[in-house]
Amino acid sequence: MLEIKGLRANIGENEILKGIDLTVNKGEIHAVMGPNGSGKSTLAQVIAGHPAYEVTAGSVTYDGQDLLDMEPEERAQAGIFLAFQYPVEIPGVTNAYFLRSAYNAVRKARGEEEVDPLEFLDVMEEKMKLVDMDPSMLNRSVNAGFSGGEKKRNEIVQLAVLNPRLAILDETDSGLDIDALRIVADGVNKLRTPEKSAIVVTHYQRLLNYIVPDFVHVLAGGRIVKSGGKELALELEEHGYDWIQNEQSAAGAGSRA
Amino acid sequence: MSTAIESLVNREYQYGFVTEVEADTIPRGLNEDVVRAIAAKKDEPEWMVEWRLKAYRRWLTMTEPHWPNVTYGPIDYQDMIYYSAPKSVKPLASLDEVDPELLRTYEKLGISLTEQKFLAGVAVDAIFDSVSVGTTFKEELGKQGIIFCSFGEAIQSHPDLVQKYLGTVVPHSDNFFAALNAAVFSDGSFCYVPKGVKCPMELSTYFRINAADTGQFERTLIVAEEGSSVSYLEGCTAPKRSGNQLHAAVVELVALDNASIKYSTVQNWYAGDAEGVGGIYNFVTKRGKCVGVNSKISWTQVETGSAITWKYPSVILQGDNSTGEFYSVAVVNNRQQADTGTKMIHIGKNTKSTIISKGISAGRGNNSYRGQVKVMPRATGARNYTQCDSMLIGNECGAHTFPYIEVQNDSAMVEHEASTSKIGEDQIFYCKQRGLNAEHAISIIVSGFCKEVFQNLPMEFAVEAQQLLGISLEGSVG
């Protein structure tokens, strides 16, 4: 479904991603872990097409299409969804209006009928239950005045509404207490199908107790330095990121010898 | 600056076409003969001619104001045409007699003058260059005693009312452009709502400048008698031309005891091209007077067009407990300039005013809010709340705020809040990531920003305004 090869990306003069290779197949959940500044969020943003990042080398294909050649909205319409680490506030625009506009834009791109506000209300009601969201939030402005936890839950509501094929969760667990974390993770799990894939970007292992990945990749210094199964996350939790970095530099020293 | 904020500019101005009609035009230039000629065209009574001449003579002694925060080359008042009317417009017995070419023009603008086709609930007076082309629903309004007609017709048919109220809110000597208007105004709308009548439909005037090198000087007078209420809308468009054209209108509103007037404007005059060539100079004086107790005047404006906008719809709060409101969205893109705001003059006791101003600047546009809140010594218990928000799109535009607050009564409460924000790359990216394209993203973000103003527009207008805003800003972000 998603194939990343030799991906390098800069922000300004700084190279953040220094050659990423990653393949995500249908139905798989990949966790991307790593210390702060390792490039995890950059990878998420580059897949989604954030204009601040410049891709300098490599390729990303999604269902055989050149993803890097697509506008962010085209990527979204093709079924890629990014749950933001820092969801953006849009004052004065209600969640209901925003979500319906997004829902209709995606439907339109797929050649489906747009829905009117009443039909959309039915769609919403069901989705909001997934993350235990109060219906009154529909009439509040997008993320404006939301608590950190509400913002993250709102991202999952959007995820549920837009029903993407590839969901990227960028540190969705940060700022959530354990109850909220469970609610959000439950929501994500309920949306899981054999047809859909996800990339879960996280600093901590705890989210992966709830959203169990098929693969874990450790990112350090803009490269994937280690990949493994879900047990890798536990090892990381136990030994810390230094362990990988030490192992890396040891390996590096060894190869030079 | 990111590409996303750089590349989304300019859909064609869709109202920029010219209608080919034979025009009856007075030669260029301005002098007493021209003033008399305009009056003669309209077959005006002597008192009207005298009023015009008085204004003209006063105008000669005045100088064009240059305090607004806008720049433009000198205006040659002798190189302008002060009257142009489609030849086919004669006093008409019914709308069926209107030149089909003119009807087509309004159809193209989305305004149907054919009553049966027209949106129920809105009566329209269509002004084409210097004259009114037709007014719809007159008869129906007449049954309730409401007078809604062109200004020219009002002078003929209701001279007592016109004489009683003309110039009582904006005197002929008020300012340079108001004096010019008083001297040469050619048409406009007149509306009178009798005692106790709630006007059953929206009244609306659609202004269209068509002829080249012509100034449009219309005058609108609305009088709401005791206990009456009326909601009035105006819309404006003009063809694309490379020269600048002057639009210097005057609007006077009079609200008597317990009356209320709601006046909404969607201004979409041609704004000039991306380099600032052409466009309308929109130098307008709009003022309402809450003469009576508990009266209310509310201005809502969405200003998206014009090369330069210079207007301050104001309210004189004379009656005790009267209320003045000003809700404004002003958008500048490319090289547009706007210096707009309001004046709230509190004279009566317990008078209240609310000012909500939303300025949006994009391209190399320059937007200024200028507002005055004045509380006179007698205005015990006066209250004002002002909120003034600016949004910047891109790095080459400007936003300025000039609030003037003058309080002469210790019991008054005056609040002023201001904010400036920038449409962020992140907001746009967020919307795009949800499947919305850049235009759609901006229109959503901007309409959210303007929400408090749009809420005050009548329904159909709110939709139009929102679309217009999207169009005006197109190309401001990429």
Interface residues (C-beta under 8 A of the other chain):
Chain A: A48 G49 H50 P51 A52 E71 P72 E73 R75 A76 Q77 F81 L82 F84 P87 V88 E89 I90 P91 G92 V93 Y97 F98 S101 A102 A105 V106 A109 S141 V142 Q158 L162
Chain B: S2 T3 A4 G424 E425 D426 Q427 F429 Y430 C431 K432 Q433 R434 G435 L436 N437 A438 H440 I444 I445 S447 G448 F449 C450 K451 E452
